[in-house]
Amino acid sequence: MYDIVTGPLAWLSFLLFFAGMMIRTVLYIRGLDWKLDRVTYSRNVSYGIKGAARSILFWLFPYATRSWQQNASFTGVVFLFHFGLLITPIFLKAHNIILNERFGFSLWTLPGAAADALTILVMLCVVFLVLRRMVLSEVRIITTAYDYLILAIAAAPFLTGYIAAEGIGNYQAWLIAHIICGEIMLVAIPFTKLSHFFFFFLSRAQLGMDFGIKRGGMKGRGLAW
């Protein structure tokens, strides 16, 4: 079973992930209504690039925008959650050992204690986000089973990986469960809200260009409003 999930299933997961993301990206760009979005993409390029860069950078840092500042505690949890979600799997020592065995290179790795702390942090953030959806009426009213499923998909690789690493129960069974959960998450990314980790940059760039050119960025510079 281990050979199957680390062999054919792993390659299939990566194939679906990359193919799905490429198709979604093409569909996103082709789906823009160049007139309706009112962005002069092919002209005033410098203003567009400046607006896109500002939009992305300001939203990448906590409390750099008014929206982030309006709910300080939620912003902190969101950033900690995404930090752990991205950093832990990339720089986990065990993952980089496999990377080196399969492809002959590896990245800098996290100390074991740091990886454990980030894993626990991610799981605590998931608990917070679930409780927030259950407790706050303004969030609960727009929450569906789909939202809980997405959180479960994101948390499962961390939970199963932590159990396996701590030697709780059957190590081989939990390791296989961890790999399968990781592959499910990888396949789910292009087809669910999880894709926002990439499309965040496209949407922020689009909005930033809009504001950088048509909605104030070039005001008073001869642009017809």
C-alpha positions in Angstrom: 0.0 0.0 0.0 2.8 2.4 0.8 4.4 1.9 -2.6 1.1 2.6 -4.3 0.4 5.9 -2.4 4.0 7.1 -2.8 4.2 6.0 -6.4 1.3 6.0 -8.9 -1.1 7.9 -6.6 1.5 10.6 -5.8 2.3 11.2 -9.5 -1.4 11.3 -10.4 -2.0 13.8 -7.6 0.7 16.1 -8.8 -0.5 15.7 -12.4 -4.1 16.7 -11.5 -2.8 19.6 -9.4 -0.6 21.2 -12.0 -3.0 20.5 -14.9 -5.9 21.8 -12.9 -4.1 25.0 -11.9 -3.0 25.7 -15.4 -6.5 25.2 -16.8 -8.0 27.3 -14.1 -5.5 30.1 -14.7 -6.2 30.2 -18.5 -10.0 30.2 -17.8 -9.6 33.0 -15.3 -7.6 35.2 -17.7 -9.8 34.5 -20.7 -12.9 35.0 -18.6 -12.1 38.6 -17.8 -14.4 41.1 -19.5 -11.8 43.6 -20.6 -14.3 46.4 -21.1 -16.5 45.6 -18.1 -13.6 45.4 -15.8 -12.6 48.9 -17.1 -8.9 48.3 -16.9 -6.6 49.6 -19.6 -4.3 46.5 -19.5 -2.5 47.3 -22.7 -2.0 51.0 -22.0 -0.7 52.9 -19.0 1.3 49.8 -18.1 3.5 51.5 -15.5 0.4 52.7 -13.5 -1.1 49.2 -13.8 2.0 47.4 -12.5 2.4 49.9 -9.7 -1.2 49.4 -8.6 -0.9 45.6 -8.9 2.3 45.5 -6.8 0.8 47.8 -4.1 -2.4 45.7 -3.9 -0.5 42.4 -3.6 2.1 43.7 -1.1 -0.4 45.4 1.2 -2.5 42.3 1.5 0.4 40.0 2.0 1.3 41.7 5.4 -1.0 41.6 8.4 -2.6 44.9 9.4 -1.3 46.6 6.3 -4.8 47.3 5.0 -7.9 48.8 6.7 -9.8 45.5 6.3 -7.1 43.6 8.2 -7.0 46.3 10.9 -10.8 46.1 11.5 -10.6 42.7 13.0 -7.2 42.3 14.6 -7.7 38.9 16.3 -9.1 37.2 13.2 -6.4 38.7 11.1 -3.7 37.3 13.4 -5.2 33.8 13.3 -5.6 33.9 9.5 -2.0 34.9 8.9 -0.7 32.3 11.5 -2.8 29.6 9.9 -1.6 30.3 6.3 2.0 30.7 7.5 2.0 27.3 9.1 0.0 25.8 6.2 2.6 26.8 3.6 5.9 26.7 5.6 5.5 23.4 7.4 5.1 21.0 4.4 7.7 22.8 2.3 10.5 22.8 5.0 9.6 19.7 7.0 12.7 17.5 7.3 10.9 14.3 6.5 9.5 15.7 3.3 12.9 17.0 2.2 14.5 13.6 2.8 12.1 12.2 0.3 12.7 15.1 -2.0 16.4 14.4 -1.9 16.0 10.6 -2.4 13.7 11.1 -5.4 15.2 14.2 -7.1 18.6 14.7 -5.6 18.1 18.0 -3.9 16.5 19.3 -0.8 15.6 22.6 0.9 16.5 24.1 4.2 14.6 22.2 6.9 12.8 23.3 10.1 14.0 22.0 13.5 11.8 19.3 14.8 10.5 21.4 17.6 9.6 24.2 15.3 7.8 21.8 12.9 5.8 20.4 15.8 4.9 23.8 17.0 3.7 25.0 13.6 1.7 21.8 13.1 -0.1 22.3 16.5 -0.6 26.0 15.6 -2.3 25.1 12.3 -4.7 22.6 14.1 -5.5 25.2 16.8 -6.2 27.8 14.1 -8.6 25.3 12.4 -10.4 24.8 15.7 -10.7 28.6 16.1 -12.0 29.0 12.5 -14.6 26.2 13.0 -15.8 27.7 16.3 -16.0 31.1 14.7 -18.3 29.8 12.0 -20.4 28.1 14.6 -20.6 31.0 17.1 -20.8 34.2 15.1 -24.2 34.6 13.6 -23.0 36.8 10.7 -20.6 34.0 9.7 -22.8 31.0 10.5 -25.5 32.3 8.2 -23.2 32.0 5.2 -21.5 28.8 6.3 -22.3 25.5 4.6 -21.0 21.9 4.9 -18.6 22.8 2.1 -16.7 25.3 4.3 -16.2 22.7 7.0 -15.1 20.2 4.4 -12.4 22.6 3.2 -11.1 23.1 6.7 -11.1 19.4 7.3 -9.1 18.8 4.0 -6.6 21.4 5.1 -6.2 20.1 8.7 -6.2 16.3 7.9 -2.5 16.1 6.6 -1.3 17.9 9.7 -3.3 15.8 12.2 -2.4 12.5 10.6 1.3 13.6 10.2 1.5 14.7 13.8 0.0 11.4 15.1 2.4 9.4 12.9 5.5 11.5 14.0 4.6 11.1 17.7 4.3 7.3 17.3 0.7 7.2 18.4 -1.0 3.9 17.4 0.1 2.1 14.2 2.8 4.2 12.6 2.5 2.6 9.1 -1.2 3.1 9.0 -1.0 6.7 10.1 1.8 7.4 7.7 -0.3 6.0 4.8 -3.3 8.1 6.0 -1.1 11.2 6.1 0.1 10.6 2.5 -3.4 10.0 1.3 -4.7 13.1 3.0 -1.9 15.2 1.5 -2.7 13.8 -1.9 -6.4 14.6 -1.4 -5.5 18.1 -0.5 -3.3 18.5 -3.5 -6.0 17.3 -5.9 -8.7 19.4 -4.2 -6.7 22.7 -4.6 -7.6 23.5 -8.2 -11.2 22.6 -7.8 -12.1 24.3 -4.4 -11.5 27.5 -2.4 -8.1 26.1 -1.6 -7.0 27.5 -5.0 -7.0 31.0 -3.4 -3.4 30.5 -2.4 -2.5 31.1 -6.1 -5.5 33.1 -7.4 -5.1 35.6 -4.6 -2.2 37.0 -6.6 -4.2 37.2 -9.9 -7.3 38.8 -8.3 -5.3 41.3 -6.2 -3.2 42.2 -9.3 -6.4 42.7 -11.3 -8.0 44.9 -8.6 -4.7 46.8 -8.1 -4.5 47.6 -11.8 -8.1 48.8 -11.8 -7.5 51.2 -8.9 -4.0 52.1 -10.1 -5.4 53.3 -13.5 -9.1 53.9 -13.6 -10.1 54.5 -10.0 -7.8 57.2 -8.8 -4.3 56.2 -9.8 -4.3 58.4 -12.9 -6.8 61.0 -11.8 -5.7 64.4 -13.2 -3.3 62.9 -15.7 -5.5 63.2 -18.8 -7.4 59.9 -18.5 -11.0 60.2 -19.6 -13.3 59.4 -16.7 
